[in-house]
Amino acid sequence: MKRQKAGARPGTSVGARAGSLPGSRSGSRSGSRPGARSGGRELPLPSAAAWSALGPYARGRLVEKALGQTLTLEVPWDVFASQGIDDGTLLLLQHLPEGAPRSVLDLGCGYGALGLPVAARFPEARCLLVDRDLLAVAASAHNAAALGLRNVEARPGLGYRDLAGQRFDWVLCNVPARIGPRAIRHLLEGGRALAATTRAVVIRDLCPVLEGLGLEGLRHLARGPRHDVYELAPGAAQLDLADEEIYARDQTEFMGLRLSRPHDASEDPTHQRALAVLADSLPRAAPGRALVFRAGYGALPLFLKSRFPQSAVVAQERDLLDAAFLRRNSRALGLPVEVRESLFPRGGLQAGSFALVAGELSSGAGPAVAARELHEAADLLLPGGEALILASEKQEREWFPRAAPKGVGLTVLLRREGASVLRISRSRRPP
């Protein structure tokens, strides 16, 4: 495929400053920096320890009052409820099972707003906090350590996938709004497979879905302004805790490839069009080794592999659900790629080891994370290599050149469909 340059100002130096790429991971981002106004109030700046644990994702601090305690939690950008503790979480904390548990599983823990107050209230209980987002896990682990909660383990995981054979007294879950009815059933019944009492909070719109699943023994416990709490008592359950098919939403097409798309992935059609702009910008010559960061469920890395079958393609993703579907799509299409689950593009990879790096910036993560990702992309390039980065035109205007790495060339290769493709090039000659 020929490198597309029509409609752009190819080779234009980046001289403006950035915004939001449609369809990027949703994390509630206002465009301000930590300590700026958020949700009508200011968040205190993150601590030095939070910067160390979360890097540029560190956003600020929230105070949570629950179960007779006051906890300070560090929150990152680009995760659920980073402006304030979710009302549903607080409602569920007001309606926990009776008695003191010996073991608790917080499924989909985020930065710990549900599981950490429980762990603090019941210090003798073993508390496992699980989330599919590596950023959420890092935030929960940091908060548990900062609070001195030695009874807490924060672990990455996709639902119950890695929990077969374990037992818990309680399973607690703030059910994601867009995960789909099959996954909702799995989240409730999976607790039974672990011999647990399961209590879940859902937004009001999900109540008919939950009540329509026909789960025997499901009880409605509490109603808040926008959320409801349900309980599923322990009972018999026969299900595969490692089943990933429950998350499948539909099939979608990208550049001639048929891909399985999970629930909770981007539904914005402009996102696919923006990715197509980046695909059209790929070089004509096959790279020996290529990295795609923020790879999602595989559209760009699998297209890259289909175009250059002899190239070694590595795909980086921080969301375990997207990574699982990337692997599924890779197998289904017979296009082998190496999938790496990490928080940042570099993720243990060797500097100067890729001829091509490609990826997209996230509006939810903000300019500081974008700067980190651009610097890591530049560091990973071989001499003579190039990085192609998808951004919105708004991001290009507002974030650059402040976020640009030093010592490399940075130009605008293409502008189309409201998107910009930025090109980072590394000289073949040593500086």
DOPA-799926 format. One record per residue (C-alpha): x, y, z. Coordinates in steps of 0.2 Angstrom, whole numbers, padded with zeros to 4 digits, always signed. Each point is the difference from the previous one (the first is absolute). Example, Ala and Ser with C-alpha at 12.3 -4.5 7.8 and 13.67 -1.06 7.14 Angstrom:
+0062-0022+0039 +0006+0017-0003 
end
This chain:
+0000+0000+0000 +0007+0017-0005 +0004+0012+0014 -0015+0013+0000 +0004+0018+0000 -0015+0008-0009 -0010+0013+0010 +0015+0002+0012 +0014+0012+0001 +0013-0014+0000 +0017+0003+0009 -0007+0015+0009 +0009+0003+0016 -0010-0002+0016 -0002+0017+0007 -0016+0001+0008 -0007-0006+0017 -0017-0017+0004 -0019-0010+0004 -0009-0016-0003 +0000-0014-0012 -0017-0007-0002 -0003-0017+0007 +0015-0001+0011 -0001-0009+0017 -0013+0010+0010 +0007+0006+0016 -0008+0017+0003 +0012+0013-0004 -0003+0019+0000 +0017+0005-0007 +0006+0008+0016 +0016-0006+0010 -0001-0008+0017 -0005+0014+0013 -0010+0009-0013 -0019+0001+0001 -0009-0017-0002 -0018-0003+0002 -0003+0017+0008 +0014-0001+0013 +0019-0002+0001 +0009-0016+0003 +0016+0002+0011 +0016-0004-0009 +0005-0018+0000 +0014-0005+0012 +0018-0004-0005 -0003-0018+0003 -0015+0000-0012 +0011+0008-0013 +0012-0014+0002 -0013-0013+0000 -0011+0007-0014 +0011+0011-0010 -0009+0014-0010 -0016-0009+0003 +0000+0006+0018 -0015+0013+0001 -0003+0004+0018 -0008-0005+0016 -0017-0004+0006 -0007-0002+0018 -0012-0014+0002 -0011-0002+0016 -0007-0017+0001 -0003-0014+0014 +0004+0013+0013 +0017+0004-0007 +0008+0014-0010 +0012-0006-0013 +0011+0010-0012 +0002-0008-0017 +0011+0005-0015 -0009+0000-0016 +0007-0001-0018 -0006+0008-0016 -0009-0011-0012 -0010-0012+0012 -0018+0000+0006 -0005+0013+0013 +0016+0009+0001 -0009+0016+0004 -0009-0007+0015 -0005-0015+0009 -0014-0009-0010 -0017+0001+0008 -0003-0018-0004 +0016-0005+0010 -0006+0009+0015 -0017-0008-0001 +0007-0017-0001 +0012+0004+0015 -0016+0004+0010 -0008-0017-0004 +0014-0013+0003 -0005-0017+0007 -0001-0002+0018 +0014-0007+0011 +0019+0001-0002 +0007-0009-0016 +0016-0010+0000 +0002+0003-0019 -0006+0013-0012 +0002+0002-0019 -0003+0017-0008 -0003-0003-0018 +0004+0015-0011 +0009+0009+0014 +0005+0016-0009 +0011+0010+0012 -0007-0008+0015 -0015+0010+0005 -0010-0015+0004 +0012-0014+0006 +0012+0011+0010 -0013+0007+0013 -0006-0018+0002 +0018-0006+0003 +0003+0014+0012 -0016-0004+0010 +0004-0019+0000 +0019-0001+0003 -0001-0018+0003 -0008-0004-0017 +0010-0005-0015 -0005+0013-0014 +0004-0003-0018 -0003+0015-0012 -0001-0005-0018 -0001+0011-0016 +0003-0002-0018 +0008+0017-0002 +0018+0000+0005 -0001+0018+0005 -0014-0003+0012 +0010-0015+0008 +0015+0012+0002 -0011+0013+0009 -0008-0013+0011 +0017-0007+0005 +0007+0017+0003 -0015+0005+0011 +0000-0016+0010 +0019+0002+0004 -0002+0019+0004 -0014-0005+0012 +0010-0013+0008 -0013-0014-0004 +0010-0016+0000 -0015-0011-0002 -0002+0006-0018 +0006-0007-0017 -0003+0010-0016 +0001-0011-0015 -0003+0002-0019 -0013-0012-0006 -0015-0002-0013 -0015-0003+0011 +0002-0017+0008 +0012-0007-0013 +0014-0004+0012 -0010-0004+0016 -0006-0018-0003 +0002-0010+0016 +0000+0015+0012 -0013+0003+0013 -0007+0017+0007 -0013+0005+0013 -0005+0015-0010 +0001+0006-0018 -0003+0018-0003 -0002+0008-0017 -0005+0017-0007 -0006-0007-0016 +0006+0009-0016 -0014+0009-0009 +0005-0006-0018 +0006-0018+0003 -0015-0009-0007 -0013-0012+0007 +0010-0016-0002 +0015+0007+0010 -0012+0008+0013 -0007-0018+0003 +0018-0007+0001 +0005+0013+0013 -0015-0005+0011 +0001-0018-0002 +0019-0001+0001 -0001+0005+0018 -0010-0016+0003 +0014-0010-0008 +0011+0007+0013 -0012-0004+0014 -0003+0018+0004 -0015+0011+0004 +0001+0013-0015 -0006+0018+0002 +0000+0011-0015 -0005+0018-0004 -0007+0005-0017 -0006+0016-0008 -0019+0001-0001 +0000-0003-0019 +0007-0018+0003 -0013-0005+0013 -0012-0008-0014 +0015-0009-0007 +0005-0007+0016 -0017-0005+0006 -0003-0008-0018 +0014-0012+0002 -0011-0012+0010 +0013-0003+0013 -0008-0010+0014 +0003+0008+0017 +0003+0017-0006 -0006+0013+0013 -0001+0019-0002 +0007+0008+0016 +0001+0019-0002 -0005+0014-0012 +0010+0016-0001 -0003+0016-0010 +0008-0008-0016 +0006-0018+0006 -0007-0016+0007 +0008-0014+0010 -0003-0018-0003 +0005-0016+0009 +0003-0018-0006 +0001-0012+0014 +0012-0015-0001 -0006-0014-0010 +0004-0013-0014 +0008+0007-0016 +0007-0008-0015 +0010+0012-0011 +0017+0002-0007 +0008+0014+0010 +0013+0002-0014 -0013+0002-0014 +0004+0016-0010 -0014-0003-0013 -0012+0008+0013 +0008+0017-0004 -0003-0001-0019 -0011+0014-0007 +0001-0002-0019 +0010-0001-0016 +0008+0016-0007 +0010+0003-0016 +0016+0010-0001 +0010+0002-0017 -0007-0017-0006 +0003-0010+0016 -0015-0007+0010 +0003+0003+0018 -0009-0006+0016 -0004+0015+0011 -0003-0001+0019 -0013+0009+0009 +0007+0016+0008 +0011+0004-0015 -0002+0016-0010 -0017+0002-0009 +0004+0016-0008 +0001-0003-0019 +0012+0015-0002 +0013-0010+0010 +0001-0013-0014 +0001+0014-0013 +0014+0008+0010 +0010-0017+0001 -0002-0002-0019 +0009+0017-0002 +0014-0007+0010 +0000-0017-0010 +0001+0010-0016 +0015+0009+0007 +0010-0016+0002 +0017-0001-0010 +0001-0010-0016 +0015-0010+0005 -0002-0014+0013 +0008+0004+0017 +0010-0014+0007 -0008+0002+0017 -0015+0012+0004 -0009+0004+0016 -0018+0006+0002 -0005+0008+0017 -0017+0003+0006 -0004-0015-0011 -0018-0002+0005 -0008-0017-0006 +0012+0000-0014 -0006+0010-0015 +0017+0009-0004 +0013-0014+0005 -0010-0013-0010 -0001+0011-0015 +0018+0004+0001 +0004-0019+0001 -0012-0004-0015 +0009+0013-0010 +0018-0005+0005 -0001-0019+0004 +0019-0001+0002 +0000+0014+0013 +0001-0004+0019 -0014+0009+0007 -0002+0004+0019 -0016+0007+0007 -0001+0009+0017 -0016+0002+0010 -0004+0004+0018 -0018-0006+0000 -0001-0019+0002 -0017-0001-0009 +0007+0008-0015 +0016-0011+0001 -0011-0016+0001 -0010+0005-0016 +0016+0005-0009 +0007-0018+0003 -0017-0007-0005 +0000+0010-0016 +0018-0004-0004 -0004-0019+0001 -0016+0002-0010 +0009+0009-0014 +0016-0010+0000 +0010+0016+0003 +0013-0004+0014 +0005+0016+0011 +0008+0001+0016 -0012+0007+0013 +0008+0009+0015 -0011+0006+0015 +0008+0016+0007 -0004+0017+0006 +0011+0010-0012 +0007-0004-0017 +0018-0004+0005 -0006-0013+0013 +0017-0009+0002 +0004+0001-0019 +0018+0004-0005 +0003+0017-0006 +0005+0002-0018 -0008-0016-0006 -0014+0005-0012 +0000+0006-0017 -0018+0006+0002 -0010+0005+0015 -0019+0005-0003 -0013+0004+0012 -0014+0012+0006 +0000+0013+0014 -0014+0000+0012 -0011+0015+0004 -0004-0007+0018 +0018-0002+0004 +0005+0018-0003 +0016+0009-0007 +0012-0006+0014 -0004-0018-0005 +0001+0004-0018 +0018+0008+0002 +0005-0016+0009 -0006-0011-0014 +0008+0011-0013 +0017-0001+0009 -0002-0019+0002 -0004-0002-0019 +0015+0010-0005 +0011-0010+0012 -0005-0016-0008 +0004+0005-0017 +0015-0007-0009 +0012+0013-0009 -0010+0004-0016 -0017-0006+0008 -0016+0010+0001 -0015+0001+0011 -0017+0004-0006 -0012+0007+0013 -0018+0003-0002 -0007+0015+0009 -0015+0011-0002 +0003+0017-0008 -0005+0008+0016 +0014-0010+0009 +0012+0006-0013 -0005+0018+0003 +0000+0000+0019 +0013-0013+0005 +0015+0003-0011 +0014+0004-0002 +0000-0001+0019 -0002-0019+0000 +0012-0003-0014 +0016-0010+0004 +0017+0009-0002 +0013-0005-0012 -0012-0008-0013 -0009+0007-0015 -0019+0003+0003 -0011+0005-0015 -0018-0001-0005 -0001-0014-0013 -0019+0001-0003 -0016+0008+0005 -0017-0007-0004 -0017-0004+0008 +0004+0011+0014 +0016-0010+0004 +0018+0003-0001 +0014-0012-0003 +0016+0006+0008 +0017-0007-0006 +0015-0002+0011 +0016-0005-0009 +0017-0005+0007 +0015+0005-0010 +0011-0014-0007 +0015+0010+0006 +0005+0001+0018 -0003+0018+0008 
end
